[in-house]
């Protein structure tokens, strides 16, 4: 007999999870992926689009599948930030592309670096930005040039495969893997295995959304494991065995969440299988109904770590993983590798800070030449938009440092040069609302002049929109681009301010003081004011983020 209660009971709406039988696409993106795997666009680019030109590109490829090979249309010049959310995609699209090259583990030979430099000069109008995921990013790329770019990259072991899209993107790794005197273990082989097994595999090329990975044994925790979709963090268990602690479900953007420890110990030889299990869960159980809820962090948040571990072990690994220890705390608050430091073999590495990650082809060539001239054959990129030259003999260090500094590649930078990052911004990005790179560069100059003795750790992350490509929620000072009204009543570029975000010992997302915004023009005044308040009020050993949590609102505005 049907009761009133049962008549009105509705079946819960499906989230598009394949494992639960929801195989029909629930939005346009899922429909496009079902119609044709993103990996298949490569041949069309080679055979059709590069020969017939931009106008021949199918819209579903142009704004969808081409991302599977690192290609996004860049923003048409002259469109202000107020129109970002108003115009249709075809109105924002320029006829040029941003192209992202994946550099897994940040590892580059000099031959590879020179090829990257050549591509920048030949095809990218000199552009070559370092991203905070160890990639190199070009602009002004024409579709006709893409096959030749791929040939050049692939000839030296690089590629753009799955650099973007709903795929397993670049694998973050410590740039000092194998040479750090204090590292827990060298993750190079595990990064290589994951890349070989999963990147470009059609079984994992249709995920609900992007999938970000970190695998590292770095004692500084430079790969920011707390905010990756999956992270393997080097640990030593109670038996003295070296392995990894597994984290899942980290991510920022408009719904920031820290990753959760599953509490398992993963041996190095298990990493490939465990990674396959985690990405398999995301593929099969991930939410595909709404794009804004399609990251793995939402699944992990709903399930919890215990259920995720159980599904991983019973359905995917078919075995239990032993319990394991949590990682040690980072060895210092600056989780980067800037400066001159000794390697485990007695040589030195030299980490330097380009200005907000902005480089060009000529500078990349110069870095390769300087490295070679001083006896090195290897360079690395970092997740802080920096670079490192490895294997420098003791008697070559001073000369290399002087040569780098002469090119404004600072080895001993101010806090502001060292710890300010900026995303691409409105110059090229179709999602951006404000300019970022030039704004951040000007901010560095102003702060160095106004606060020349300030030496405390302080991260300033500048983002052109709410998506947090520059990790604004975990910065000491996070700046989210938006349009604001100035004193004259004019709508101008500005930022919402997040204060006191942090990772590591006391992780937390930045504090938002109600109504706290600044125009881009007034940004240096604001940062000078709040940093000066911190200097005046901080207790012995107190970090900026700790001070923010106890500071009066008046001192933060």
C-alpha positions as CSV (number, residue, x, y, z in Angstrom):
1,X,0.0,0.0,0.0
2,X,1.3,3.4,-0.9
3,X,1.4,5.9,1.9
4,X,1.5,9.6,1.6
5,X,5.1,9.7,2.9
6,X,6.2,7.1,0.3
7,X,4.4,8.9,-2.5
8,X,6.3,12.1,-1.8
9,X,9.7,10.4,-1.3
10,X,12.1,11.3,-4.1
11,X,15.1,9.4,-5.2
12,X,18.2,11.4,-4.4
13,X,19.4,13.2,-7.5
14,X,22.4,11.5,-9.0
15,X,25.8,13.3,-9.1
16,X,26.8,11.6,-12.4
17,X,29.0,9.0,-10.7
18,X,29.8,6.2,-13.2
19,X,30.3,3.6,-10.5
20,X,26.6,4.1,-9.5
21,X,25.3,3.8,-13.0
22,X,25.0,7.4,-14.0
23,X,26.7,7.1,-17.4
24,X,24.7,9.5,-19.4
25,X,26.4,13.0,-19.6
26,X,24.7,15.5,-17.3
27,X,26.3,18.7,-18.8
28,X,27.9,19.9,-22.0
29,X,31.4,19.2,-20.9
30,X,30.6,15.6,-20.1
31,X,28.8,15.3,-23.4
32,X,31.8,16.5,-25.4
33,X,34.1,14.1,-23.6
34,X,31.7,11.2,-24.3
35,X,31.5,12.2,-28.0
36,X,35.2,12.0,-28.4
37,X,38.2,11.5,-26.1
38,X,40.3,14.7,-25.7
39,X,43.4,12.7,-26.7
40,X,42.1,12.3,-30.2
41,X,42.3,16.0,-31.0
42,X,46.1,15.7,-31.5
43,X,45.7,14.1,-34.9
44,X,43.2,16.7,-36.0
45,X,45.6,19.5,-35.0
46,X,48.3,17.9,-37.1
47,X,46.3,16.9,-40.1
48,X,43.6,19.6,-40.3
49,X,43.8,22.6,-38.1
50,X,47.5,23.4,-38.5
51,X,47.0,23.2,-42.3
52,X,43.7,25.0,-42.6
53,X,44.2,27.6,-39.9
54,X,42.3,28.9,-36.9
55,X,38.9,29.2,-38.6
56,X,38.8,25.5,-39.3
57,X,38.8,24.5,-35.6
58,X,35.7,22.8,-34.3
59,X,34.3,24.8,-31.4
60,X,34.2,21.7,-29.2
61,X,37.9,21.2,-29.8
62,X,38.8,24.8,-29.5
63,X,37.3,25.4,-26.1
64,X,37.5,21.8,-24.8
65,X,39.6,19.0,-26.2
66,X,42.6,21.1,-27.2
67,X,43.2,21.5,-23.5
68,X,44.2,17.9,-23.4
69,X,47.4,19.0,-25.2
70,X,48.0,22.2,-23.1
71,X,46.3,24.6,-25.5
72,X,43.9,27.4,-24.4
73,X,42.8,30.3,-26.5
74,X,44.2,33.5,-24.9
75,X,42.3,36.6,-24.2
76,X,41.7,39.1,-27.0
77,X,43.6,42.3,-26.2
78,X,41.6,45.3,-25.1
79,X,38.7,43.6,-23.3
80,X,38.4,45.0,-19.8
81,X,37.8,43.0,-16.7
82,X,34.2,44.1,-16.4
83,X,33.3,42.1,-19.5
84,X,35.0,38.9,-18.4
85,X,31.7,37.3,-17.1
86,X,29.5,39.0,-19.7
87,X,30.9,38.2,-23.1
88,X,30.5,34.8,-24.9
89,X,33.6,32.6,-25.2
90,X,34.0,33.4,-28.9
91,X,34.0,37.2,-28.1
92,X,36.8,36.7,-25.5
93,X,38.9,34.3,-27.7
94,X,41.9,35.6,-29.5
95,X,43.3,33.7,-32.5
96,X,46.4,32.8,-30.5
97,X,46.9,30.2,-27.9
98,X,48.5,29.8,-24.5
99,X,50.5,26.6,-24.5
100,X,51.6,24.8,-21.4
101,X,54.6,22.4,-21.3
102,X,54.5,19.9,-18.5
103,X,57.8,19.5,-16.7
104,X,57.2,16.6,-14.3
105,X,59.2,16.9,-11.1
106,X,60.6,20.2,-12.5
107,X,63.4,18.3,-14.1
108,X,65.2,19.7,-17.1
109,X,68.4,19.0,-18.9
110,X,70.3,21.9,-20.6
111,X,69.2,20.5,-24.0
112,X,65.6,20.6,-22.9
113,X,66.0,24.1,-21.6
114,X,67.4,25.3,-24.8
115,X,64.6,23.8,-26.8
116,X,62.1,25.6,-24.5
117,X,64.0,28.8,-25.2
118,X,64.0,28.3,-28.9
119,X,60.2,27.7,-29.0
120,X,59.7,30.9,-27.0
121,X,61.8,32.9,-29.4
122,X,60.4,31.3,-32.6
123,X,56.8,31.0,-31.8
124,X,55.9,32.7,-28.5
125,X,57.0,36.3,-29.1
126,X,59.6,35.7,-26.4
127,X,57.1,34.6,-23.7
128,X,58.0,31.9,-21.2
129,X,56.4,32.1,-17.8
130,X,57.2,29.8,-14.9
131,X,54.0,28.6,-13.3
132,X,53.5,27.5,-9.7
133,X,53.2,24.0,-10.9
134,X,56.7,23.8,-12.4
135,X,55.5,24.2,-16.0
136,X,56.6,26.6,-18.7
137,X,53.8,28.6,-20.3
138,X,53.9,30.3,-23.7
139,X,51.6,32.8,-25.3
140,X,51.0,34.0,-28.8
141,X,51.2,30.5,-30.2
142,X,49.5,30.1,-33.6
143,X,47.8,26.8,-34.5
144,X,50.0,26.4,-37.6
145,X,53.1,26.2,-35.4
146,X,51.9,23.5,-33.0
147,X,53.0,20.4,-34.8
148,X,56.6,21.7,-35.1
149,X,56.5,22.7,-31.4
150,X,55.5,19.2,-30.5
151,X,58.3,17.7,-32.7
152,X,60.9,19.9,-31.0
153,X,59.6,19.1,-27.5
154,X,59.2,15.4,-28.0
155,X,62.7,15.1,-29.6
156,X,64.1,15.9,-26.1
157,X,61.6,14.0,-24.0
158,X,59.1,16.8,-23.2
159,X,55.4,17.2,-24.1
160,X,52.2,19.1,-23.6
161,X,50.1,15.9,-23.3
162,X,47.5,16.4,-20.6
163,X,49.1,19.6,-19.4
164,X,45.5,20.9,-19.1
165,X,42.0,19.4,-19.4
166,X,40.1,16.9,-17.2
167,X,43.2,14.8,-16.9
168,X,46.1,13.9,-14.6
169,X,48.2,17.0,-15.0
170,X,51.9,17.6,-14.3
171,X,53.3,15.7,-11.3
172,X,55.0,18.0,-8.8
173,X,58.3,16.9,-7.4
174,X,61.1,18.4,-5.3
175,X,63.7,20.1,-7.6
176,X,66.4,18.7,-5.2
177,X,65.3,15.1,-5.5
178,X,68.4,12.9,-5.1
179,X,70.7,15.7,-3.9
180,X,69.1,17.2,-0.8
181,X,71.2,16.4,2.2
182,X,68.2,16.0,4.4
183,X,65.6,14.4,2.0
184,X,63.6,11.5,3.3
185,X,63.8,9.7,-0.1
186,X,64.3,10.4,-3.8
187,X,60.9,10.3,-5.5
188,X,62.3,10.5,-9.1
189,X,61.6,6.9,-9.9
190,X,58.0,7.1,-8.6
191,X,57.3,10.2,-10.7
192,X,58.7,8.5,-13.7
193,X,56.6,5.4,-13.1
194,X,53.3,7.3,-12.7
195,X,54.0,9.4,-15.8
196,X,54.7,6.3,-17.9
197,X,51.7,4.3,-16.7
198,X,49.0,7.0,-16.6
199,X,49.8,10.0,-18.7
200,X,48.2,9.7,-22.2
201,X,46.3,6.6,-21.2
202,X,42.7,6.7,-22.5
203,X,41.6,4.8,-19.4
204,X,42.4,7.9,-17.4
205,X,41.8,10.8,-19.9
206,X,38.2,11.4,-19.0
207,X,38.1,12.5,-15.4
208,X,35.4,14.6,-13.8
209,X,37.8,17.6,-13.6
210,X,41.5,18.2,-13.5
211,X,43.7,16.1,-11.2
212,X,46.8,17.5,-9.5
213,X,49.6,15.3,-8.1
214,X,52.6,15.7,-5.9
215,X,55.2,13.0,-5.1
216,X,58.1,14.1,-2.9
217,X,60.5,13.2,-0.1
218,X,61.5,16.8,0.4
219,X,62.0,17.9,4.1
220,X,60.9,21.4,3.2
221,X,57.6,20.1,1.8
222,X,58.1,22.3,-1.2
223,X,55.4,20.6,-3.3
224,X,52.6,21.9,-1.0
225,X,51.1,18.5,-0.6
226,X,48.2,19.9,1.5
227,X,46.5,21.4,-1.5
228,X,46.9,18.7,-4.2
229,X,44.2,16.2,-5.3
230,X,46.6,13.4,-4.4
231,X,50.0,13.7,-2.7
232,X,52.6,11.2,-1.6
233,X,54.8,12.7,1.2
234,X,58.0,11.1,2.2
235,X,58.1,9.5,5.7
236,X,60.0,6.9,7.7
237,X,57.9,4.3,9.6
238,X,58.5,2.8,13.0
239,X,60.7,0.0,11.4
240,X,63.0,2.5,9.7
241,X,61.5,1.9,6.3
242,X,61.3,4.9,3.9
243,X,58.0,5.3,2.1
244,X,55.1,7.7,1.7
245,X,52.2,9.1,3.6
246,X,49.1,9.4,1.3
247,X,46.9,12.6,1.2
248,X,43.8,13.1,-0.9
249,X,41.3,15.8,-1.6
250,X,43.2,19.1,-1.4
251,X,42.4,22.0,-3.6
252,X,41.7,25.8,-3.5
253,X,39.6,27.9,-5.9
254,X,36.2,29.1,-4.7
255,X,35.7,26.2,-2.2
256,X,39.2,25.6,-0.6
257,X,39.8,22.4,1.2
258,X,43.0,20.9,2.7
259,X,43.8,17.3,1.8
260,X,43.1,14.6,4.2
261,X,45.6,12.0,5.4
262,X,44.4,8.4,4.8
263,X,46.9,7.2,7.5
264,X,48.5,4.6,5.3
265,X,52.1,3.7,4.6
266,X,52.9,3.3,0.9
267,X,56.2,1.6,0.0
268,X,57.9,3.1,-3.1
269,X,57.1,0.1,-5.2
270,X,53.4,0.5,-4.4
271,X,53.1,4.1,-5.5
272,X,52.0,3.3,-9.1
273,X,49.3,1.0,-8.0
274,X,48.0,3.3,-5.2
275,X,48.0,6.2,-7.5
276,X,46.0,4.2,-10.0
277,X,43.6,3.3,-7.3
278,X,43.1,7.0,-6.2
279,X,42.7,8.3,-9.8
280,X,40.4,5.3,-10.5
281,X,38.1,6.3,-7.6
282,X,38.0,9.8,-8.9
283,X,37.1,8.7,-12.4
284,X,34.4,6.2,-11.2
285,X,33.0,7.9,-8.2
286,X,33.7,11.6,-8.9
287,X,30.8,14.0,-9.3
288,X,30.1,14.8,-13.0
289,X,26.7,16.6,-12.7
290,X,28.0,20.0,-11.8
291,X,31.4,21.3,-12.9
292,X,31.9,23.4,-9.8
293,X,31.6,20.2,-7.6
294,X,33.5,17.9,-9.8
295,X,36.9,18.0,-8.1
296,X,37.9,15.0,-6.0
297,X,38.0,17.2,-2.8
298,X,34.1,17.2,-2.8
299,X,34.0,13.4,-2.9
300,X,36.6,13.2,-0.1
301,X,34.8,15.7,2.0
302,X,31.5,13.8,1.7
303,X,33.0,10.4,2.2
304,X,35.7,11.2,4.8
305,X,39.2,9.6,4.9
306,X,38.0,6.3,6.5
307,X,35.6,5.5,3.7
308,X,38.0,6.6,1.0
309,X,40.7,4.4,2.4
310,X,38.2,1.5,2.6
311,X,37.1,1.8,-1.0
312,X,40.7,2.2,-2.2
313,X,41.8,-1.0,-0.5
314,X,38.8,-3.2,-1.1
315,X,37.7,-2.2,-4.6
316,X,40.9,-1.1,-6.3
317,X,44.0,-2.5,-4.5
318,X,42.4,-5.7,-3.3
319,X,44.7,-5.5,-0.2
320,X,45.1,-3.5,2.9
321,X,47.8,-0.9,3.4
322,X,49.5,-0.7,6.8
323,X,49.0,2.3,9.0
324,X,51.8,4.8,8.8
325,X,53.2,8.0,10.4
326,X,52.4,11.6,9.5
327,X,55.1,13.6,7.9
328,X,57.6,15.6,9.9
329,X,56.9,19.3,10.0
330,X,58.6,21.4,7.3
331,X,62.2,22.2,8.1
332,X,61.6,26.0,7.8
333,X,58.7,28.3,7.1
334,X,60.0,29.2,3.6
335,X,59.2,26.1,1.7
336,X,61.3,26.9,-1.3
337,X,64.9,26.4,-2.5
338,X,66.2,29.8,-3.1
339,X,69.9,30.6,-2.3
340,X,73.1,28.6,-2.3
341,X,73.1,25.3,-0.4
342,X,75.3,22.3,-0.2
343,X,74.2,19.0,-2.0
344,X,74.7,15.6,-0.5
345,X,77.7,15.0,-2.9
346,X,79.6,18.1,-1.8
347,X,78.6,20.3,-4.7
348,X,76.1,23.1,-4.4
349,X,72.8,24.1,-5.9
350,X,71.9,27.7,-6.6
351,X,68.2,28.7,-6.5
352,X,67.2,32.0,-7.9
353,X,64.1,34.2,-8.2
354,X,63.0,35.6,-11.6
355,X,60.5,38.4,-11.1
356,X,57.0,36.8,-10.6
357,X,58.0,33.9,-12.8
358,X,58.3,36.0,-15.9
359,X,61.1,34.9,-18.3
360,X,61.7,34.9,-22.0
361,X,63.5,32.9,-24.6
362,X,66.7,34.9,-24.4
363,X,66.9,34.6,-20.6
364,X,66.3,30.8,-20.8
365,X,69.2,30.5,-23.2
366,X,71.3,32.6,-20.9
367,X,70.4,30.4,-17.9
368,X,71.4,27.3,-19.9
369,X,74.7,28.9,-20.9
370,X,75.5,30.1,-17.4
371,X,74.8,26.6,-16.0
372,X,77.0,24.9,-18.6
373,X,79.8,27.5,-18.2
374,X,79.9,26.7,-14.5
375,X,79.9,22.9,-14.9
376,X,76.2,22.0,-14.5
377,X,74.1,20.0,-16.8
378,X,70.8,20.1,-14.9
379,X,68.3,22.8,-14.0
380,X,65.0,22.6,-12.1
381,X,61.8,24.6,-11.9
382,X,59.9,25.0,-8.5
383,X,56.3,25.4,-7.4
384,X,57.1,29.0,-6.3
385,X,57.9,30.2,-9.9
386,X,61.6,29.9,-9.3
387,X,64.5,28.0,-10.8
388,X,67.5,26.0,-9.4
389,X,70.8,25.1,-11.0
390,X,72.3,21.9,-9.7
391,X,75.8,20.4,-9.3
392,X,77.8,23.5,-9.1
393,X,81.4,22.9,-7.9
394,X,82.4,24.9,-4.8
395,X,84.9,27.0,-6.7
396,X,82.3,28.0,-9.3
397,X,79.5,29.2,-7.0
398,X,80.6,32.9,-6.5
399,X,81.0,33.4,-10.3
400,X,77.6,31.8,-11.1
401,X,75.8,33.9,-8.4
402,X,77.4,37.1,-9.8
403,X,76.4,36.2,-13.3
404,X,72.8,35.4,-12.4
405,X,72.4,38.6,-10.3
406,X,73.8,40.6,-13.2
407,X,70.7,39.4,-15.2
408,X,68.4,40.3,-12.3
409,X,68.0,36.6,-11.5
410,X,68.4,37.1,-7.8
411,X,70.0,34.4,-5.6
412,X,69.8,36.5,-2.4
413,X,66.5,38.3,-3.0
414,X,64.5,40.4,-0.7
415,X,61.5,38.7,1.0
416,X,59.3,40.6,-1.4
417,X,61.1,39.3,-4.5
418,X,61.4,35.8,-3.1
419,X,57.9,35.3,-1.9
420,X,55.6,37.2,-4.3
421,X,53.8,35.2,-6.9
422,X,51.3,36.2,-9.6
423,X,49.1,34.3,-12.0
424,X,48.8,35.1,-15.7
425,X,46.1,37.8,-15.2
426,X,44.1,39.8,-17.7
427,X,47.0,40.2,-20.1
428,X,46.3,36.7,-21.5
429,X,43.7,34.9,-19.4
430,X,40.1,34.9,-20.4
431,X,38.9,34.3,-16.8
432,X,40.9,37.2,-15.3
433,X,39.4,40.5,-14.1
434,X,42.5,42.5,-13.3
435,X,46.2,42.7,-14.3
436,X,48.6,40.7,-12.1
437,X,52.2,40.3,-13.3
438,X,53.0,44.0,-13.7
439,X,51.0,44.9,-10.6
440,X,53.0,42.4,-8.5
441,X,56.3,43.5,-10.1
442,X,55.6,47.1,-9.2
443,X,54.5,46.1,-5.7
444,X,57.9,44.3,-5.2
445,X,59.8,47.5,-6.3
446,X,57.8,49.7,-4.0
447,X,58.1,47.4,-0.9
448,X,61.8,47.1,-1.4
449,X,62.2,50.8,-1.4
450,X,59.8,51.4,1.5
451,X,60.7,48.5,3.7
452,X,64.4,47.8,2.9
453,X,65.2,46.0,6.2
454,X,62.1,43.7,6.3
455,X,63.4,40.1,6.4
456,X,60.6,38.0,7.9
457,X,59.0,35.3,5.8
458,X,55.9,36.8,4.0
459,X,54.1,35.3,1.0
460,X,52.2,37.7,-1.2
461,X,50.1,36.0,-3.9
462,X,48.3,37.9,-6.6
463,X,45.4,36.4,-8.5
464,X,43.4,37.9,-11.3
465,X,40.1,36.1,-10.5
466,X,38.6,33.9,-7.8
467,X,40.1,30.6,-9.1
468,X,43.2,30.8,-7.0
469,X,45.8,29.8,-9.5
470,X,48.3,31.7,-7.4
471,X,47.1,30.1,-4.2
472,X,45.7,33.2,-2.5
473,X,43.9,31.4,0.4
474,X,47.1,30.0,1.8
475,X,49.2,33.2,1.4
476,X,50.1,35.6,4.2
477,X,48.6,38.3,2.0
478,X,46.4,36.8,-0.7
479,X,45.0,39.2,-3.3
480,X,41.9,38.2,-5.3
481,X,41.4,40.4,-8.3
482,X,38.1,42.2,-8.7
483,X,36.7,45.6,-9.8
484,X,36.4,48.1,-6.9
485,X,35.3,51.7,-6.6
486,X,37.9,54.3,-5.9
487,X,37.7,57.6,-3.9
488,X,36.4,59.3,-7.1
489,X,33.5,56.9,-7.5
490,X,35.2,55.2,-10.5
491,X,35.3,51.5,-11.1
492,X,38.9,50.4,-11.3
493,X,41.1,47.3,-10.9
494,X,41.6,46.2,-7.3
495,X,41.7,43.3,-4.9
496,X,39.8,41.6,-2.1
497,X,42.3,40.8,0.6
498,X,42.9,37.5,2.4
499,X,45.2,37.7,5.4
500,X,47.1,35.1,7.4
501,X,46.7,32.0,5.2
502,X,49.2,29.2,5.9
503,X,50.4,25.7,5.3
504,X,52.5,23.4,7.4
505,X,52.5,23.6,11.2
506,X,49.2,25.5,11.6
507,X,47.4,25.3,8.3
508,X,44.5,27.7,7.7
509,X,42.9,29.7,5.0
510,X,43.3,33.5,5.0
511,X,41.1,35.7,7.1
512,X,38.7,37.9,5.2
513,X,38.0,41.2,7.1
514,X,34.6,42.4,6.1
515,X,34.8,44.9,3.2
516,X,38.6,44.9,3.1
517,X,39.6,45.8,-0.4
518,X,42.1,48.0,-2.2
519,X,42.6,49.4,-5.6
520,X,45.6,48.3,-7.5
521,X,47.0,51.8,-7.3
522,X,46.7,51.9,-3.5
523,X,48.0,48.3,-3.1
524,X,51.6,49.3,-2.1
525,X,50.3,51.7,0.5
526,X,48.1,49.0,2.0
527,X,50.8,46.3,2.2
528,X,53.3,48.7,3.6
529,X,50.8,49.7,6.3
530,X,49.8,46.2,7.4
531,X,53.4,44.9,7.3
532,X,54.6,47.8,9.4
533,X,51.8,47.0,11.9
534,X,53.0,43.4,12.1
535,X,56.6,44.5,12.6
536,X,55.6,46.9,15.5
537,X,53.3,44.3,17.2
538,X,54.8,40.9,16.6
539,X,56.0,38.8,19.5
540,X,59.3,36.9,19.6
541,X,59.2,34.2,16.9
542,X,55.6,35.1,15.8
543,X,54.8,34.6,12.2
544,X,52.7,37.0,10.1
545,X,49.8,34.5,9.9
546,X,49.8,33.9,13.7
547,X,49.8,37.7,14.3
548,X,46.8,38.1,11.9
549,X,44.7,35.7,13.9
550,X,45.0,37.9,17.1
551,X,45.3,41.3,15.5
552,X,42.6,43.9,15.8
553,X,40.7,44.6,12.6
554,X,41.9,48.2,12.7
555,X,45.5,47.0,12.3
556,X,44.6,44.9,9.3
557,X,42.8,47.6,7.3
